[in-house]
C-alpha cells in the first residue's frame, strides 16, 4: 500500500492508443488516477465512475490537474470503451496487474458470492511534485470522483 505524503511511484504503461504514459511526464500538474475493474458497456459502476470523471474534467483541469483511468484491460479494449463513452482523458493498461498490485488495488474480491481476482475500485491524488496527497482503496463509483475533487480543492487552497 502507498503512503500519503510520500512520492508516488513512477510508472510507464500504455494508454488506449499504445502510447507510453509516465507519471514523471506529468510533473507540474496534479494527477487523479482511478482504478476500475472492467472497460465494459454493461458495467454500471465502471461506466458511472468514468463518465463522472468525464463530466467533472473541466473542473479538474481548472485546478491544474488531469485524470487517468487504469484497469487490467488491453489498450484495444480501453480505446473502444473510451470512444463509446466519449471520455476526455487517457486510460492506461496494466494487463499484468503488477502496478495495480503495487498500489494495493489488485486482489481477491467477492462477485456474486464468489471470490475472484480483480481490480478493486480505487483512486489516488498526486500533487504537482509527485507526492501522494489522497487515496482510497475500495470506493464507490461516484464517491471516487467527489473525494478526489475534494482533495484537489484542499491542495489548491493550501498552495
N, C-alpha and C positions, 0 to 999 in steps of 0.2 A: 504494500500500500504506500502511496505517496504521502508526503508530509507537507502540510500548509506552511508557508514561509520558506520552503526550500526550492532550489531550482528545479523546474520541470525537466525531465529527461528529453533530450533532443531525439528526434526520430526522422526517418526517411521512408515514406510509404507512398505508393502510387495512388493518384486520385482517379476519378472516374474516366479520365482520358488517358491514363497510363503515365502521366507526368509525375515526377517525384515532388512531394511536398515535404518540406523540412520546417520544423518549428523555428530553428535558428534564422531562417529566411524571413520570418515574420516579426523579428525584433523591432521595437518602436511602436508596435500595436499590441493591444491586449488581444487574447485569443480565447474563445469559448470553444471547447471541444465537447461534443456529446456523443455518447456511445448508444447504439441501438441494436436490437437483436437481428433484424432482417429487413432488407430493402424489398418489400413485397407489397403489392397493391392491396392485398387482403389483410394486412397487419394494421389494425386500428391504432394501436399505441404508437407504432413507428411512424405512421402517416401523421398522426396528431402532433407528435414531437417535432418532426421535420418541418411540417407546414407552419407550426407556431414559430419556429426559428426563422423560417422564410418571411412570415408576416411581420416579425419584430426586427428583421435585419436592418432596416433604415435607422431604427432607434439604437441598435447595437453599433452600427457604423458611426453614428453621431457621438458615441463615446470612445472613438478611436479604437474600435475593436472589430474583429472579424469572427466568423464561425467556421468550424469544421465538423462534419459528422464522420463517425468511424464505426465500421462493422467488419465482420468477417466475410462479407460478400466480395465477389470478384469485381474488378473495375467495370467490366461489361454490365453486370447486374446493377451496379451503382449508377452507371451512366443512364441506363434505361429508366430507372426509378427517378433520377434527378430530372430528366426531361419530362416524364409523366406528371411529376408533382411540381414542376416549374420552380425547382429550388435554385436559389441565387447565391449559393456558396459551394465550396468543394466538399465532396465526400471522399474519404480515404479508406483504402482497403488494407485490412490486416488479416489476410487469409490464414496465416499460421497461428493467429491469436497470441503471438508472443508479446506484442506491445500491450494488447488489452490485458493479458495476464499480468504483466509487469505493473500495470496501472491498477490492478485489483478488480477489473471488470469482466473477467472471464472465469467461469466456473460452472458448477452443477446447480441448476435451477429447476424448480418444480414446474412442470407444464402439464395441466390436466392430471395432476397427481403422480406424474412420472418424472423422475429426476433425469435431466438430460444436460449435456454440456452446451452452454450458450452464453451470449453476451448479456451482462447484467446492465440494464438501462442506467446510465450514469452521466455526470458532467464534471468538467474541470474548467476553472477560470484561471488563466495565466496572465500576469501583468506584462507591461511593455518591456520589462527587463528579464522576462523568462521565469519569474517566480510564481509558484502556485499560490493563489490567494483564496480559492474556494474549491470545494469538490463535494460530491455526494455520489456514493456508490449505491445503487438501488433507489431509484427515484421515479416518481410518476412522470408521464409524458409532459403534461402542462407545467408541473412543478419544476422540472429541469429548466425550462425557459424562464419562468418567473424568478427562480432563485439565482440563476446565472446573471440575469439583468440586474437584480438587486445587488449582487456582488460587484458588478461593473460600476453601477451608480455609486456605491460606497467608496470604491477605489478612486473613482473620478473626483469625488468630493474632497478626498484627503490629499490628492495630488497637487 
